[in-house]
């Protein structure tokens, strides 16, 4: 934890330097971004600096106690040491509480990408169930959701659906949904009543403002094409669909749900920025999250995180061994019990991992 605090203090000093830079002072967007981050870090850095001072004073007082011969002086030093130890303990608890809410991404909106995995059409239908589950959760919390891109099947499923959820604290909860979700149920097309297992993958990305991720025009290949309907037929005579290719990474994003090139391009750029930001964050966080990966789970798309078993009316989160026997309610957006348990586990892992 001390390594993490040191890095946060270094970032705080860097932000102070940035805010004193005339170029930043003339850029309202950067000024607002850096100022907000500085204010958030101040809630941790201030008690951490005081903690270090108290720690030094405590060490000095303890050293004096070993040298002091006078009984009266020793009594005064013991009182001072007791007071300093109490303050040090209080400050440490304050720092821990601050660290648990210090991730600035927790306040961001999110972009969720849900893709059908193994299981054919049944997997696509399950992807649609998950899409509805998250939009219902957003609705119950007074958040908004916006469909950004989709690849629907002919019977109500999705091969892929990408959408934004916007609201205070959206990322702080939905970030735990990244991974493989598994469903066990009897498909409507199964005459023998045999239970099938299908999967869908979920990726949760913090929505990123343009100022946070700069994409150089020369790094972007933009293509326009006609939007397609079910079965691949063209449904528009004009080329309104947009495909963006980020040349340095090879990342490709396509949007066609809107009737306007401008709107499709804006949505594609939003998805691309979020993916690039997530890629950079993953690089930076690799070392810090090694211990947490063993305790909470990686959140990677390859990891099975939850099973939805219809015959048993059961939903099990495998990261925390929590099972709820109210599957319809969960699929209707009742996810808070899972999120609360996951947050508690995550916070405990943060403290243990330091």
TAJO-V150955 format. One record per helix or strand. SS is the DSSP state (H for helix, E for strand). FROM is the first residue (numbers start at 1). TO is the last residue. If there is no record, write none. Layout:
<<SS,FROM,TO> <SS,FROM,TO>>
This chain:
<<H,2,19> <H,22,25> <H,28,67> <H,71,99> <H,104,107> <E,110,116> <H,121,140> <E,144,152> <E,158,166> <H,170,177> <E,179,185> <E,196,206> <H,217,219> <E,220,225> <E,228,228> <H,230,232> <E,234,234> <E,241,246> <E,251,255> <H,261,285> <H,290,295> <E,304,309> <E,314,317> <E,322,324> <H,327,331> <H,336,353>>
